[in-house]
Amino acid sequence: MIQDDDVLAAIGNVGTPTATVTIPIYNEYKTLLYGAFTGAGVLRKSPPDRYVINYRASYVQETAAMVDGLLEAGVLPEEIAFFTQNDSFGDAGYNGAAQALTAHGVDNIAALAHGRFTRGTRNIHQGLATILEAPVTPRAIIIVGTYGPAADFIREAKNDLPDAVFLNVSFVGSQALMDELGDLAEGVIITQVVPPLDADLPAVEAYRAALDAHASGSEPDFISLEGYLAAKLFVEGVKAAGANPDRDAIVDGLLGLGSVDIGLEEPVSLGPNDHQASDAVWPTIIANGRFESVEWASLLP
């Protein structure tokens, strides 16, 4: 597509494994990959790749919010377990949580229970068995996967660990996970990289209006809100790139924005050494069929 269709930029591409294999192509052809739907570190190198610019917070930041919150809630580090997809996506989430635990002085992270499952499957039983065999019964399980296997795992695990807390990164697909689990979704935590869907913010109100205008009948969800906000910022970069911009002009336009108010509580920012616009994470918990803010201090008895 880059060669044959004179592509100026790719926006909103999905997934970590796909980014891993395509980033070298974007770099080779000096073409922007912007706002990818993944929080993996492969898109967040230091110094950053010129042609990779992110909108969302990273998996490191999402899992750090989980770890910080669980410890605040009184969960001991050895009571935390992991269930992750066996690929670069799962590794990104697990490594982010490990970094957060290390920052809290935990040095036996490899001893924590870690079940895995194969990408593209819903074969969760071996990973679940690994977690159930843990010497310390887990009180919290951090899940890094898509909604199908995540739902299967939570459904099965609740039979043996009825009091455990299950936490998911944003990529899981919040609404899909809740729909898949039904009543069993109650109490499941999902970190979000965009504000609440009913937030009293100009950007969220504009998103809801746009959804009504262009996708009548569609319900708001966190994934389409992320796409809207990422595109809203991208438009500012295109404006800054001038008339008839080429591939490099669009990159320069975005990286020259600095701090920008796109209608959120805090400005987002981009620069030559800052290729991630937003660092914000909003932990949510499913309660009575709604996504509510997590109160970590009162999460567990």
FILUMMAR-306837 format. One record per residue (C-alpha): residue in three letters; x, y, z; residue number from 1. Coordinates in Angstrom, 2 decimals. Example, Ala and Ser with C-alpha at 12.3 -4.5 7.8 and 13.67 -1.06 7.14 Angstrom:
<res ALA	X 12.30	Y -4.50	Z 7.80	n 1>
<res SER	X 13.67	Y -1.06	Z 7.14	n 2>
//
This chain:
<res MET	X 0.00	Y 0.00	Z 0.00	n 1>
<res ILE	X 2.80	Y 2.45	Z 0.85	n 2>
<res GLN	X 4.47	Y 1.84	Z -2.50	n 3>
<res ASP	X 1.45	Y 1.41	Z -4.76	n 4>
<res ASP	X -1.07	Y 3.85	Z -3.26	n 5>
<res ASP	X 1.21	Y 6.69	Z -2.15	n 6>
<res VAL	X 0.02	Y 6.34	Z 1.46	n 7>
<res LEU	X 0.73	Y 9.44	Z 3.57	n 8>
<res ALA	X 0.21	Y 7.78	Z 6.97	n 9>
<res ALA	X -1.36	Y 4.77	Z 8.68	n 10>
<res ILE	X -3.78	Y 5.55	Z 11.53	n 11>
<res GLY	X -5.23	Y 3.37	Z 14.27	n 12>
<res ASN	X -3.71	Y 0.02	Z 13.28	n 13>
<res VAL	X -4.61	Y -2.75	Z 15.72	n 14>
<res GLY	X -2.37	Y -4.98	Z 17.78	n 15>
<res THR	X 1.13	Y -5.57	Z 19.10	n 16>
<res PRO	X 2.26	Y -8.53	Z 16.94	n 17>
<res THR	X 1.18	Y -6.65	Z 13.80	n 18>
<res ALA	X 3.06	Y -3.53	Z 14.90	n 19>
<res THR	X 6.16	Y -5.60	Z 15.63	n 20>
<res VAL	X 6.38	Y -6.83	Z 12.03	n 21>
<res THR	X 5.27	Y -3.61	Z 10.29	n 22>
<res ILE	X 7.26	Y -0.93	Z 12.15	n 23>
<res PRO	X 10.45	Y -1.80	Z 10.18	n 24>
<res ILE	X 8.45	Y -1.22	Z 6.97	n 25>
<res TYR	X 7.18	Y 2.18	Z 8.10	n 26>
<res ASN	X 10.72	Y 3.17	Z 9.09	n 27>
<res GLU	X 12.19	Y 1.91	Z 5.81	n 28>
<res TYR	X 9.68	Y 3.87	Z 3.69	n 29>
<res LYS	X 9.66	Y 6.89	Z 6.03	n 30>
<res THR	X 5.90	Y 6.66	Z 6.51	n 31>
<res LEU	X 4.05	Y 7.49	Z 9.70	n 32>
<res LEU	X 2.36	Y 4.87	Z 11.91	n 33>
<res TYR	X 0.09	Y 6.96	Z 14.14	n 34>
<res GLY	X -2.28	Y 6.16	Z 16.99	n 35>
<res ALA	X -1.89	Y 2.38	Z 16.90	n 36>
<res PHE	X -4.36	Y 0.52	Z 19.12	n 37>
<res THR	X -1.68	Y -0.99	Z 21.37	n 38>
<res GLY	X 0.26	Y 0.12	Z 24.40	n 39>
<res ALA	X 3.32	Y -2.03	Z 23.75	n 40>
<res GLY	X 6.86	Y -0.88	Z 24.27	n 41>
<res VAL	X 7.89	Y -1.79	Z 20.72	n 42>
<res LEU	X 6.16	Y 1.44	Z 19.65	n 43>
<res ARG	X 7.74	Y 3.42	Z 22.49	n 44>
<res LYS	X 11.49	Y 3.17	Z 22.06	n 45>
<res SER	X 13.98	Y 5.57	Z 23.61	n 46>
<res PRO	X 14.93	Y 7.53	Z 21.62	n 47>
<res PRO	X 11.66	Y 7.17	Z 19.71	n 48>
<res ASP	X 11.33	Y 6.00	Z 16.12	n 49>
<res ARG	X 10.67	Y 9.12	Z 14.05	n 50>
<res TYR	X 7.85	Y 7.47	Z 12.14	n 51>
<res VAL	X 5.98	Y 5.98	Z 15.13	n 52>
<res ILE	X 3.73	Y 8.37	Z 17.08	n 53>
<res ASN	X 1.27	Y 7.16	Z 19.73	n 54>
<res TYR	X -1.88	Y 8.64	Z 21.21	n 55>
<res ARG	X -2.67	Y 6.31	Z 24.11	n 56>
<res ALA	X -0.94	Y 5.52	Z 27.40	n 57>
<res SER	X 1.27	Y 2.42	Z 27.42	n 58>
<res TYR	X 0.62	Y -1.02	Z 28.87	n 59>
<res VAL	X 3.40	Y -0.20	Z 31.34	n 60>
<res GLN	X 1.29	Y 2.70	Z 32.57	n 61>
<res GLU	X -1.92	Y 0.65	Z 32.62	n 62>
<res THR	X -0.43	Y -2.23	Z 34.59	n 63>
<res ALA	X 1.40	Y 0.20	Z 36.87	n 64>
<res ALA	X -1.98	Y 1.71	Z 37.74	n 65>
<res MET	X -3.24	Y -1.82	Z 38.51	n 66>
<res VAL	X -0.26	Y -2.70	Z 40.71	n 67>
<res ASP	X -0.38	Y 0.62	Z 42.57	n 68>
<res GLY	X -4.10	Y 0.23	Z 43.14	n 69>
<res LEU	X -3.91	Y -3.38	Z 44.30	n 70>
<res LEU	X -1.19	Y -2.62	Z 46.81	n 71>
<res GLU	X -3.24	Y 0.35	Z 48.05	n 72>
<res ALA	X -6.21	Y -2.03	Z 48.45	n 73>
<res GLY	X -4.13	Y -4.28	Z 50.71	n 74>
<res VAL	X -3.22	Y -7.04	Z 48.27	n 75>
<res LEU	X 0.22	Y -8.44	Z 49.00	n 76>
<res PRO	X 2.64	Y -8.73	Z 46.06	n 77>
<res GLU	X 2.75	Y -12.52	Z 46.41	n 78>
<res GLU	X -1.06	Y -12.59	Z 46.08	n 79>
<res ILE	X -0.91	Y -11.18	Z 42.53	n 80>
<res ALA	X -0.99	Y -13.60	Z 39.57	n 81>
<res PHE	X -0.95	Y -13.17	Z 35.78	n 82>
<res PHE	X -2.84	Y -14.69	Z 32.88	n 83>
<res THR	X -1.43	Y -13.49	Z 29.57	n 84>
<res GLN	X -1.48	Y -14.16	Z 25.84	n 85>
<res ASN	X 1.66	Y -16.02	Z 24.81	n 86>
<res ASP	X 3.10	Y -13.40	Z 22.44	n 87>
<res SER	X 4.50	Y -9.87	Z 22.35	n 88>
<res PHE	X 1.14	Y -8.42	Z 23.49	n 89>
<res GLY	X 1.02	Y -10.59	Z 26.59	n 90>
<res ASP	X 4.71	Y -10.00	Z 27.26	n 91>
<res ALA	X 4.23	Y -6.21	Z 27.08	n 92>
<res GLY	X 1.54	Y -6.25	Z 29.75	n 93>
<res TYR	X 3.38	Y -8.70	Z 32.00	n 94>
<res ASN	X 6.65	Y -6.78	Z 31.75	n 95>
<res GLY	X 4.86	Y -3.55	Z 32.60	n 96>
<res ALA	X 3.43	Y -5.05	Z 35.78	n 97>
<res ALA	X 6.85	Y -6.50	Z 36.64	n 98>
<res GLN	X 8.40	Y -3.04	Z 36.29	n 99>
<res ALA	X 5.76	Y -1.58	Z 38.61	n 100>
<res LEU	X 6.33	Y -4.30	Z 41.20	n 101>
<res THR	X 10.09	Y -3.74	Z 41.00	n 102>
<res ALA	X 9.51	Y -0.04	Z 41.63	n 103>
<res HIS	X 7.71	Y -1.05	Z 44.85	n 104>
<res GLY	X 10.75	Y -3.07	Z 45.94	n 105>
<res VAL	X 9.43	Y -6.52	Z 45.02	n 106>
<res ASP	X 12.32	Y -8.77	Z 43.99	n 107>
<res ASN	X 10.74	Y -12.23	Z 43.60	n 108>
<res ILE	X 8.48	Y -11.46	Z 40.62	n 109>
<res ALA	X 9.45	Y -14.66	Z 38.79	n 110>
<res ALA	X 7.91	Y -16.61	Z 41.68	n 111>
<res LEU	X 4.44	Y -15.15	Z 41.04	n 112>
<res ALA	X 1.98	Y -17.45	Z 39.30	n 113>
<res HIS	X 1.87	Y -16.81	Z 35.55	n 114>
<res GLY	X -0.51	Y -18.75	Z 33.32	n 115>
<res ARG	X -0.44	Y -18.30	Z 29.55	n 116>
<res PHE	X -2.61	Y -19.13	Z 26.53	n 117>
<res THR	X -1.98	Y -19.27	Z 22.80	n 118>
<res ARG	X -2.99	Y -16.29	Z 20.67	n 119>
<res GLY	X -6.06	Y -16.92	Z 18.54	n 120>
<res THR	X -7.35	Y -19.70	Z 20.80	n 121>
<res ARG	X -9.53	Y -19.98	Z 23.88	n 122>
<res ASN	X -7.49	Y -22.78	Z 25.43	n 123>
<res ILE	X -7.32	Y -21.31	Z 28.90	n 124>
<res HIS	X -7.26	Y -24.44	Z 31.08	n 125>
<res GLN	X -3.51	Y -25.04	Z 31.27	n 126>
<res GLY	X -2.90	Y -21.42	Z 32.21	n 127>
<res LEU	X -5.67	Y -21.59	Z 34.80	n 128>
<res ALA	X -4.16	Y -24.78	Z 36.26	n 129>
<res THR	X -0.81	Y -23.00	Z 36.64	n 130>
<res ILE	X -2.47	Y -20.25	Z 38.64	n 131>
<res LEU	X -4.51	Y -22.63	Z 40.80	n 132>
<res GLU	X -1.31	Y -24.50	Z 41.70	n 133>
<res ALA	X 0.30	Y -21.32	Z 43.08	n 134>
<res PRO	X 1.71	Y -21.78	Z 46.62	n 135>
<res VAL	X -0.09	Y -18.58	Z 47.66	n 136>
<res THR	X -3.76	Y -18.30	Z 46.69	n 137>
<res PRO	X -4.10	Y -15.29	Z 44.35	n 138>
<res ARG	X -6.35	Y -12.46	Z 45.45	n 139>
<res ALA	X -5.84	Y -10.54	Z 42.18	n 140>
<res ILE	X -5.17	Y -11.74	Z 38.63	n 141>
<res ILE	X -3.92	Y -9.36	Z 35.95	n 142>
<res ILE	X -5.14	Y -10.52	Z 32.52	n 143>
<res VAL	X -3.56	Y -9.49	Z 29.23	n 144>
<res GLY	X -5.66	Y -10.87	Z 26.38	n 145>
<res THR	X -8.68	Y -10.33	Z 24.17	n 146>
<res TYR	X -12.23	Y -10.55	Z 25.46	n 147>
<res GLY	X -12.97	Y -14.16	Z 24.40	n 148>
<res PRO	X -10.25	Y -16.03	Z 26.30	n 149>
<res ALA	X -10.37	Y -13.43	Z 29.08	n 150>
<res ALA	X -14.09	Y -14.13	Z 29.59	n 151>
<res ASP	X -13.57	Y -17.90	Z 29.50	n 152>
<res PHE	X -10.77	Y -17.61	Z 32.04	n 153>
<res ILE	X -12.76	Y -15.39	Z 34.42	n 154>
<res ARG	X -15.81	Y -17.64	Z 34.14	n 155>
<res GLU	X -13.78	Y -20.76	Z 35.02	n 156>
<res ALA	X -11.52	Y -19.13	Z 37.61	n 157>
<res LYS	X -14.44	Y -17.74	Z 39.61	n 158>
<res ASN	X -15.44	Y -21.31	Z 40.45	n 159>
<res ASP	X -12.16	Y -21.87	Z 42.32	n 160>
<res LEU	X -11.29	Y -18.28	Z 43.28	n 161>
<res PRO	X -14.66	Y -16.67	Z 44.03	n 162>
<res ASP	X -13.13	Y -13.80	Z 45.99	n 163>
<res ALA	X -10.36	Y -12.90	Z 43.55	n 164>
<res VAL	X -10.26	Y -9.62	Z 41.64	n 165>
<res PHE	X -9.77	Y -9.85	Z 37.86	n 166>
<res LEU	X -8.08	Y -6.97	Z 36.06	n 167>
<res ASN	X -7.76	Y -6.36	Z 32.30	n 168>
<res VAL	X -5.88	Y -3.88	Z 30.13	n 169>
<res SER	X -7.88	Y -1.66	Z 27.79	n 170>
<res PHE	X -7.16	Y -3.73	Z 24.66	n 171>
<res VAL	X -9.49	Y -6.45	Z 25.97	n 172>
<res GLY	X -12.55	Y -4.61	Z 24.66	n 173>
<res SER	X -14.57	Y -3.48	Z 27.67	n 174>
<res GLN	X -18.08	Y -3.72	Z 26.29	n 175>
<res ALA	X -17.41	Y -7.03	Z 24.55	n 176>
<res LEU	X -16.01	Y -8.50	Z 27.76	n 177>
<res MET	X -19.00	Y -7.34	Z 29.78	n 178>
<res ASP	X -21.43	Y -8.72	Z 27.19	n 179>
<res GLU	X -19.59	Y -12.05	Z 27.09	n 180>
<res LEU	X -19.58	Y -12.46	Z 30.87	n 181>
<res GLY	X -23.10	Y -11.32	Z 31.63	n 182>
<res ASP	X -23.76	Y -11.34	Z 35.38	n 183>
<res LEU	X -20.24	Y -12.67	Z 36.01	n 184>
<res ALA	X -18.83	Y -9.32	Z 34.83	n 185>
<res GLU	X -19.70	Y -7.72	Z 38.16	n 186>
<res GLY	X -16.54	Y -6.50	Z 39.89	n 187>
<res VAL	X -14.21	Y -7.02	Z 36.91	n 188>
<res ILE	X -11.69	Y -4.18	Z 36.51	n 189>
<res ILE	X -10.54	Y -2.72	Z 33.18	n 190>
<res THR	X -8.06	Y 0.12	Z 32.85	n 191>
<res GLN	X -9.01	Y 2.69	Z 30.21	n 192>
<res VAL	X -6.82	Y 5.12	Z 28.27	n 193>
<res VAL	X -9.68	Y 7.54	Z 27.56	n 194>
<res PRO	X -12.10	Y 9.35	Z 29.90	n 195>
<res PRO	X -15.46	Y 7.92	Z 31.02	n 196>
<res LEU	X -18.05	Y 7.73	Z 28.25	n 197>
<res ASP	X -20.35	Y 10.11	Z 30.11	n 198>
<res ALA	X -17.63	Y 12.59	Z 31.10	n 199>
<res ASP	X -18.64	Y 16.25	Z 31.03	n 200>
<res LEU	X -15.81	Y 17.19	Z 28.67	n 201>
<res PRO	X -16.04	Y 19.02	Z 25.33	n 202>
<res ALA	X -14.17	Y 16.27	Z 23.46	n 203>
<res VAL	X -16.40	Y 13.50	Z 24.83	n 204>
<res GLU	X -19.54	Y 15.49	Z 24.10	n 205>
<res ALA	X -18.30	Y 16.09	Z 20.54	n 206>
<res TYR	X -17.59	Y 12.36	Z 20.19	n 207>
<res ARG	X -21.11	Y 11.44	Z 21.27	n 208>
<res ALA	X -22.57	Y 13.97	Z 18.83	n 209>
<res ALA	X -20.40	Y 12.62	Z 16.01	n 210>
<res LEU	X -21.46	Y 9.07	Z 16.83	n 211>
<res ASP	X -25.12	Y 10.07	Z 16.65	n 212>
<res ALA	X -24.56	Y 11.89	Z 13.37	n 213>
<res HIS	X -22.43	Y 9.34	Z 11.55	n 214>
<res ALA	X -23.25	Y 5.98	Z 13.19	n 215>
<res SER	X -26.86	Y 6.31	Z 14.26	n 216>
<res GLY	X -27.85	Y 3.55	Z 16.65	n 217>
<res SER	X -24.28	Y 2.79	Z 17.74	n 218>
<res GLU	X -23.58	Y 2.83	Z 21.46	n 219>
<res PRO	X -20.59	Y 4.78	Z 22.77	n 220>
<res ASP	X -17.64	Y 2.63	Z 23.77	n 221>
<res PHE	X -14.05	Y 3.15	Z 24.86	n 222>
<res ILE	X -12.53	Y 1.85	Z 21.63	n 223>
<res SER	X -14.36	Y 4.24	Z 19.31	n 224>
<res LEU	X -13.75	Y 7.11	Z 21.74	n 225>
<res GLU	X -10.02	Y 6.38	Z 21.59	n 226>
<res GLY	X -10.17	Y 6.39	Z 17.80	n 227>
<res TYR	X -12.05	Y 9.70	Z 17.82	n 228>
<res LEU	X -9.60	Y 11.41	Z 20.17	n 229>
<res ALA	X -6.57	Y 10.09	Z 18.30	n 230>
<res ALA	X -8.03	Y 11.34	Z 15.01	n 231>
<res LYS	X -8.91	Y 14.70	Z 16.58	n 232>
<res LEU	X -5.27	Y 15.23	Z 17.47	n 233>
<res PHE	X -4.14	Y 13.93	Z 14.07	n 234>
<res VAL	X -6.23	Y 16.61	Z 12.38	n 235>
<res GLU	X -4.31	Y 19.25	Z 14.32	n 236>
<res GLY	X -1.06	Y 17.76	Z 13.04	n 237>
<res VAL	X -2.30	Y 17.79	Z 9.45	n 238>
<res LYS	X -3.32	Y 21.44	Z 9.80	n 239>
<res ALA	X 0.15	Y 22.26	Z 11.11	n 240>
<res ALA	X 1.75	Y 20.38	Z 8.19	n 241>
<res GLY	X 0.65	Y 23.04	Z 5.70	n 242>
<res ALA	X -0.93	Y 22.76	Z 2.27	n 243>
<res ASN	X -0.38	Y 19.53	Z 0.33	n 244>
<res PRO	X 1.86	Y 17.93	Z 2.96	n 245>
<res ASP	X 4.12	Y 15.00	Z 2.21	n 246>
<res ARG	X 4.92	Y 12.13	Z 4.61	n 247>
<res ASP	X 7.62	Y 14.01	Z 6.51	n 248>
<res ALA	X 5.58	Y 17.20	Z 6.75	n 249>
<res ILE	X 2.82	Y 15.33	Z 8.57	n 250>
<res VAL	X 5.35	Y 13.91	Z 11.04	n 251>
<res ASP	X 6.85	Y 17.37	Z 11.55	n 252>
<res GLY	X 3.38	Y 18.85	Z 11.98	n 253>
<res LEU	X 2.47	Y 16.42	Z 14.76	n 254>
<res LEU	X 5.81	Y 16.61	Z 16.55	n 255>
<res GLY	X 5.71	Y 20.38	Z 16.42	n 256>
<res LEU	X 2.35	Y 20.65	Z 18.19	n 257>
<res GLY	X 3.67	Y 20.77	Z 21.76	n 258>
<res SER	X 0.80	Y 20.95	Z 24.26	n 259>
<res VAL	X -2.66	Y 20.91	Z 22.69	n 260>
<res ASP	X -6.12	Y 21.16	Z 24.24	n 261>
<res ILE	X -8.40	Y 18.81	Z 22.30	n 262>
<res GLY	X -11.21	Y 19.16	Z 24.82	n 263>
<res LEU	X -9.98	Y 17.02	Z 27.73	n 264>
<res GLU	X -9.26	Y 18.07	Z 31.30	n 265>
<res GLU	X -5.52	Y 18.17	Z 30.62	n 266>
<res PRO	X -3.66	Y 19.06	Z 27.41	n 267>
<res VAL	X -2.04	Y 16.28	Z 25.42	n 268>
<res SER	X 1.44	Y 16.89	Z 24.06	n 269>
<res LEU	X 3.84	Y 15.77	Z 21.35	n 270>
<res GLY	X 7.41	Y 16.78	Z 20.58	n 271>
<res PRO	X 10.64	Y 15.56	Z 18.96	n 272>
<res ASN	X 11.44	Y 13.44	Z 22.02	n 273>
<res ASP	X 7.85	Y 12.82	Z 23.15	n 274>
<res HIS	X 6.00	Y 10.53	Z 20.73	n 275>
<res GLN	X 3.11	Y 9.67	Z 23.06	n 276>
<res ALA	X 0.37	Y 12.26	Z 23.37	n 277>
<res SER	X -1.47	Y 10.98	Z 26.46	n 278>
<res ASP	X -0.19	Y 9.41	Z 29.67	n 279>
<res ALA	X -3.55	Y 9.22	Z 31.41	n 280>
<res VAL	X -5.11	Y 5.99	Z 32.72	n 281>
<res TRP	X -8.66	Y 5.69	Z 34.10	n 282>
<res PRO	X -9.24	Y 2.42	Z 36.04	n 283>
<res THR	X -12.88	Y 1.30	Z 35.80	n 284>
<res ILE	X -14.89	Y -1.45	Z 37.47	n 285>
<res ILE	X -18.05	Y -3.09	Z 36.14	n 286>
<res ALA	X -20.90	Y -2.46	Z 38.59	n 287>
<res ASN	X -24.57	Y -3.05	Z 37.79	n 288>
<res GLY	X -23.84	Y -3.19	Z 34.07	n 289>
<res ARG	X -21.93	Y 0.10	Z 34.05	n 290>
<res PHE	X -18.29	Y 1.16	Z 34.03	n 291>
<res GLU	X -17.54	Y 3.10	Z 37.19	n 292>
<res SER	X -14.36	Y 4.57	Z 38.62	n 293>
<res VAL	X -12.42	Y 2.25	Z 40.90	n 294>
<res GLU	X -12.11	Y 3.11	Z 44.58	n 295>
<res TRP	X -9.03	Y 1.05	Z 45.38	n 296>
<res ALA	X -9.09	Y 1.63	Z 49.15	n 297>
<res SER	X -12.52	Y -0.02	Z 49.44	n 298>
<res LEU	X -12.02	Y -2.67	Z 46.75	n 299>
<res LEU	X -11.48	Y -5.62	Z 49.12	n 300>
<res PRO	X -12.74	Y -6.37	Z 52.62	n 301>
//
